[in-house]
Amino acid sequence: MAINNGVGPAAAADWSYLGYKGGSELGVLSMSLLGQRKSDGKWYVVTMGWNNPDAAVSTDTMVGLVTRLLSLAAK
């Protein structure tokens, strides 16, 4: 899970471990992450799904939201 953390090195910097599994198809996007916070060793799970049967969903928007959530959880 940790080969691709799904959010890039800057977002992963506050985590001693960040594993990612995601999936997508037209109109559906999902991301699930398992992270161990560097500051205290606590483990967190973040999972997010987005679907829209009428149009493609924005990968950039979803990654931005998950990246922000990880940043807040790392504090």
C-alpha positions as a Markdown table, in Angstrom:
| # | Residue | x | y | z |
|---|---|---|---|---|
| 1 | Met | 0.0 | 0.0 | 0.0 |
| 2 | Ala | 2.8 | 2.4 | 0.7 |
| 3 | Ile | 4.5 | 2.4 | -2.8 |
| 4 | Asn | 2.0 | 5.0 | -4.0 |
| 5 | Asn | 0.7 | 7.2 | -1.2 |
| 6 | Gly | -2.0 | 8.8 | -3.4 |
| 7 | Val | -1.2 | 12.3 | -2.4 |
| 8 | Gly | 2.5 | 13.0 | -3.1 |
| 9 | Pro | 5.5 | 13.5 | -0.9 |
| 10 | Ala | 4.6 | 16.9 | 0.5 |
| 11 | Ala | 1.3 | 15.7 | 1.9 |
| 12 | Ala | 3.0 | 12.6 | 3.3 |
| 13 | Ala | 5.8 | 14.4 | 5.1 |
| 14 | Asp | 4.0 | 14.5 | 8.5 |
| 15 | Trp | 3.3 | 10.7 | 8.4 |
| 16 | Ser | 5.8 | 8.0 | 9.3 |
| 17 | Tyr | 3.7 | 5.6 | 7.1 |
| 18 | Leu | 1.0 | 6.5 | 4.6 |
| 19 | Gly | -0.5 | 3.7 | 2.5 |
| 20 | Tyr | -3.1 | 4.2 | -0.2 |
| 21 | Lys | -5.6 | 2.2 | -2.2 |
| 22 | Gly | -8.0 | 3.9 | -4.7 |
| 23 | Gly | -10.1 | 3.2 | -7.7 |
| 24 | Ser | -12.1 | 4.9 | -10.3 |
| 25 | Glu | -14.4 | 4.6 | -13.3 |
| 26 | Leu | -16.5 | 7.1 | -15.2 |
| 27 | Gly | -18.4 | 9.1 | -12.6 |
| 28 | Val | -16.9 | 7.2 | -9.6 |
| 29 | Leu | -13.8 | 7.9 | -7.6 |
| 30 | Ser | -12.6 | 6.4 | -4.2 |
| 31 | Met | -9.6 | 6.9 | -2.0 |
| 32 | Ser | -8.6 | 5.1 | 1.2 |
| 33 | Leu | -5.5 | 5.8 | 3.2 |
| 34 | Leu | -3.9 | 4.3 | 6.3 |
| 35 | Gly | -1.5 | 6.6 | 8.1 |
| 36 | Gln | 0.7 | 6.6 | 11.2 |
| 37 | Arg | 1.3 | 10.1 | 12.5 |
| 38 | Lys | 4.9 | 11.0 | 13.1 |
| 39 | Ser | 4.2 | 13.1 | 16.2 |
| 40 | Asp | 2.7 | 10.4 | 18.4 |
| 41 | Gly | 2.6 | 7.2 | 16.4 |
| 42 | Lys | -1.3 | 7.1 | 16.3 |
| 43 | Trp | -2.9 | 5.4 | 13.4 |
| 44 | Tyr | -5.7 | 6.9 | 11.3 |
| 45 | Val | -7.9 | 5.8 | 8.4 |
| 46 | Val | -9.2 | 8.2 | 5.9 |
| 47 | Thr | -11.6 | 7.0 | 3.2 |
| 48 | Met | -13.6 | 9.1 | 0.7 |
| 49 | Gly | -15.9 | 8.3 | -2.2 |
| 50 | Trp | -17.5 | 10.5 | -4.8 |
| 51 | Asn | -19.9 | 9.5 | -7.5 |
| 52 | Asn | -22.0 | 11.3 | -10.1 |
| 53 | Pro | -23.9 | 9.2 | -12.5 |
| 54 | Asp | -24.3 | 12.2 | -14.9 |
| 55 | Ala | -20.7 | 13.3 | -15.3 |
| 56 | Ala | -17.0 | 12.6 | -14.6 |
| 57 | Val | -15.8 | 13.5 | -11.1 |
| 58 | Ser | -12.7 | 15.7 | -10.6 |
| 59 | Thr | -9.7 | 13.8 | -9.4 |
| 60 | Asp | -7.8 | 17.0 | -8.6 |
| 61 | Thr | -10.6 | 18.3 | -6.4 |
| 62 | Met | -10.9 | 15.0 | -4.5 |
| 63 | Val | -7.1 | 14.7 | -4.0 |
| 64 | Gly | -7.1 | 18.3 | -2.8 |
| 65 | Leu | -9.8 | 17.6 | -0.2 |
| 66 | Val | -8.0 | 14.4 | 1.0 |
| 67 | Thr | -4.7 | 16.2 | 1.2 |
| 68 | Arg | -6.2 | 19.0 | 3.3 |
| 69 | Leu | -7.8 | 16.4 | 5.6 |
| 70 | Leu | -4.4 | 14.6 | 6.1 |
| 71 | Ser | -2.8 | 17.9 | 6.8 |
| 72 | Leu | -5.3 | 18.7 | 9.6 |
| 73 | Ala | -5.1 | 15.2 | 11.0 |
| 74 | Ala | -1.3 | 15.3 | 11.1 |
| 75 | Lys | -1.3 | 18.2 | 13.7 |
